[in-house]
Amino acid sequence: MIIVMKQDATEQQIQVVVNRLESIDCEAHISVGRFHTVIGAVGDRQQILQLPLEALAGVDRAVPVMLPFKLVSRDFQDENTVIEIRGVRIGDGSFTPVAGPCAVESRDILFQTAEAVKKAGATVLRGDAFKPRTSPFSFQGLKEKGLILLAEAREEFDMPFVAEVLDPRDVDLVASYADMLRIGTRNMSNFALLTEVGRSDTPVMLKRGFTATLEEWLNAAEYIYKEGNQDILMVERGIRTFETASRNTLDITAVPLLKELSHLPVLIDPSHSSGKRQLVAPLSRAAVAVGADGLMIDVHPTPETALVDGAQAILPEEFAAVMQSVRDIAKALRIPL
């Protein structure tokens, strides 16, 4: 249930509604917009429907929400969510390029890449210290040492960074370094992890599971939002289909559909979507044209020696060329970049 308060509703009237909801063991989530305050009621549907909410002072209307995801829906919040990390705003109508190595391998590679992508126009650095791998014998990341290197790169190049977290027990550790936590495709349905990052005050980047529907993806975001963390950034990174010509299939329709259903910002990851560096540029251009809020791209100075996903990493000079083409399209569409 979504309770829309009148434009002139007082804080006392809002609190009365919250108290009524909590009296039947419902959770009340408040969203303050430019014109209205909206209260999302999460709990037993029948009990909520029996409350005379529209009779309470300050209430404009009470709207039942049929969607399984409520708090991340447009019904709950019509205005776009804008996430800010160290001065970088995501979701405000501008375009945010996120770039860097898939994994932190060494200080030299990280710093060389960070310097190059910053010069080319990236505003957020990516790089993982914890890597989930199909084989238990593959490179698993540098762990806390990698986080320390990322923090050093942030100060050196004045770029906030996002890093993946794999285990609920590591959330506090990664959050103590990173400006944004990332939930990877393999963990989109790890509900214990989603709950834990939801309790953190660090923004969360939520990648779509490679077999997940939009509804399942949004329900995963609901797990995070429900715990109090409202700074959630969605990333379309390709889904598994019958096609074998590329690593995954980029679901370009996910961007406009997600923006219709939800107020959360959405990025496209052309690197993991394709698994092939030659496809990164055209998919990046498509991301701008379809209305994505940004890109996340794997960049590496020597992809042939990369310890993780070298086949999809592009060279720094290739990233600069991608950024120029992205700027051209953004300029034509009057998108700030």
N, C-alpha and C positions, 0 to 999 in steps of 0.2 A: 504494500500500500504506500502511495506517495501522498503526503499531506502538503498542499500548497497554501502557505500563509498569505494573508492580504499584504499589500505593499506597506501599509502603515501599522502592521502588527508589532506589538511591543515585545521586549525580551520576556516579560512576565507571561504574556499570552503564549509565547513559544514554549516556555518552560512548563506551562500547564498541560500542553499537548504531550510533551515529553514525559511528564509524570504519569499521565493517563496510560500511555503506552507501556511504560515500565511497570505499572501496577498489574499488568497481565503478562509480565515476563517477556516483553518484546524489547528488542534493541531499537533505539531511535538514533538515526544518523542525520545530522543537520548539515545542509548545504546552503551557504549564504550567497545569493546571486546579486546582480545589480538592481533588480526590481523586486524579487521575491525571495523569501526564505522557504526552502523545501525540506521537509522531514521525511526520511525514508524509514518505514516501519518494517522490521524483519522479525517474524515470529509466526505463531499459529494464525493462518489466514482467517478461519472462521471466527476466532475470538476478536481479531482486529475489525472484521466487518460488522460485528455486533456493537462496537463502540460508536456512540453518536458524535463522531469527530466534527462533522460539519456544523453541529450546533454549538461548538465551542467558540468563544470570542476570538477573533483574529484569524479564523480559518476561512480561506476562500473556497477550497474544494478538496475532497479526498478522492484520489483516483486509484483504483485497483490496477496493479501491474501484472500482466499475464506472463511476461518474460521471466524465465528462471533466474536471469541476472537482473538485479534491480538497481544496486548502488552505482554501477558503472554505466547504466543506461541513460539515454537522452531524456527519458521520462523523469528521472531523478534530478538530473542537472542538464539544462539545455545549453549553458555556456561551455565552451571548450576548456578543458583542464590545461593549465599552463604550468610546466615544471621549470624551476630555475635552479641551476647548479653553478655556483661560483660566477654568477653574472650571465651565464648562457641560458637563454629562455627557449624552451621547446614547446611547441603547440600554440604559439601566439600569431601564427600566420607566416612566420619566416621559415627558412629551410635550414636544417641543422646537419652538417656533415660530421660523422663520427668515423674515425679511421685510425689504423695502427696495426701492429702484428697480431695474428690470431692468438699467439701465446708469447709470453715474455721468455726469451731464450737466454739473453745476455744483456748487460748494460749497454754495450756498444750498439747492438742491433736495435734495441728499444730507443735509445737516444737519437740514433741516426734516422730512424723512421719517424719519430715524433717531430724532429726538427723539419723534416721534409713535408709531412702532412700539414703541419701548422703553417708553413710558408705557402702551401698550395690552397689553404683556406679552411681546413678542418678546424672545428672549434672544440671538439671533445675527442679525447684519446681513448682507444680501446686496446686491451691487452690482458690476457688471463694468466693468473698465477696458479689456478687450479683447473685442470683439463680433464673432462670425462672422455675416456677413450674406449673404443670397442674392444681392443686387446689390453689385458692387464699389464702387458710388457711394454706398451708404448709409452712415450714421454707423457708424464702426468702433470707437468708444471713445476715451477720452482717454489710453490707454496708461499710462505710469508716473505721469503727473500724476494720473490717476484713482486709482491705488494710494496715492499720497501723501495724497489727500483721504480715502480710506477709512481709512487709518491715523490721520489726525487725528480722524475721527469715532469711531473705536474708543476713543481716549483721552478724548474729550469725553463720550461716553455710556456708557463702560465696557461695550462690546459687541464680542466677537470678530467677525470678518467672513470670509466666503467669497467668493472671486473666481475667475472662469474663467481657465484657461490654454489657449492654442490651439496653441502650438508648443513642441516639445521644447527649443528654444533659449531659451525664455522661462521655463522652470520655476524656475530659480534666482532670477530677478528677481521673479516673482510670489510665490514662497515666502518671499522676504526681507521681504515686507510682510504677506501674508495669513496667517490662522490656519488656513485650510483651502483647498486647491486644488479647483477644480471642473472635471470633464471633462464637456462638454456632449454633447447627443445626437448631434451631427454627428461628434464625435470618439471615440465609444465604441469604434469599431473602428480607431482610430489607434494601432496597436500600438507604434510608436516612442514616442509620447507616453505611453501607459500604462506602458511600461517605465521611462521617465525619471521619472515621478512616483512610481513604485514604489521608486526609489532615493532619493527624498527622505524626510526624516523629518517632513514636514508632512502631516497627515491629508488624505484625498482624498474628495471627494464625486463619485460616479460616476452620471451620469444614464443612463437606459436609452435606447438608440438607438430612433428612432421606427419602425423596422422590425425590431427585434431580438426574438428569443424570449427567454424567461427563461434558457435554457441559454447562449445567446450572451452575454447580459448577465453572467451569473455567470462565464463564461470570461474576459470582459474584466476582471472583478475579480481573477481568478486571475493574470492578467498582472501586476497591481500587487502582489498579495500575495507572489507568487513572488520578487519582487525585494527583499523585506524590509519593505515598508510594510504593516503589518497594520491600520492605522486607516482603514478604508474604509466610507463611508456611501453606501448605495444610494438612488437617487431615481427613483421611478416618475413619469414626466412625460407619459404618454399615448403611444399608438401610432397609426400611420396605418392607418385601416380604410376601408371603402367609405362610411362615414357622412360627410356633408358639412355637417351641421347645426352641428357644432363643429369647432374647429381640429384636434383629435386626439380619440381615444377613451381615457378613463381606464380602465386595466385594474385595477379594484379587486381582482380576484382575485390580482394579483401579490403583494400584501402577505402574506396568509396562506401562499401557496405558497412565497414566498421565505423566510419565517421557518421553514417546514418543511424546506427544502432547505439553508439557510445560517444561519450564526451572526451574519451582519452586520446592523446596524440598517438600517431602510428608512423613508424619508420619502415623502410624496406632494406633488407640485407641482400644485395645482389651477388655477394660472394658465395654464401652458403646456398642461396637459391639455385645457383647454376653449377657450382663446383668447377667452373672453367673460367680462367681469367679473361678469355676473349669475349665472354658474354657479360662481363661486369659493366662495361661502358654502355651498351644499349639498354640494359636493364636499369641502369642508373638514370638514363634519360627518361625512360618510361615512368620511373618513380616520381620524378618532378611533374611530368605531364598529368599523372593520375591524381595528384594532390597529396602525396605523402608529406609528412612533416620533416623528413630528413632521410639520410642514408647511413648505413654502417658498412664499411668496406675494409677488407683485409689488404694490408699493404706490407711488403717485405722487400728489403734491398737485394736479397739473393733468394728468390723463391725456390730455386732448385736445391737449396740446402736447408730449407725451413723444416723444423721438427714437426710441425702440424700444418696440414692443409696447404701445402705449397702450390698445388695445382690451381688453386683459385686466387692466390695472392697476386696482386699486381705490383709493378715496380713504382717507386716514388714518382718518376717522370710520367708514367702512365696515369697515376692518380691525378697529377696536375692537369693532364689533358682531359680527364673525366670531369674535373671541377670546372674547367673552362666551358665544356659543352653544357654542363648543368647550369652554369651562370647564364649562358645564352638563352636556354629554354626558360629559366626563371625570369629573366628580364622580359621576354616576350609575354609571359603570363603575369607580369607585374608582381612577382613573389620576391620579397626581400631576401637577400643572401649576402 
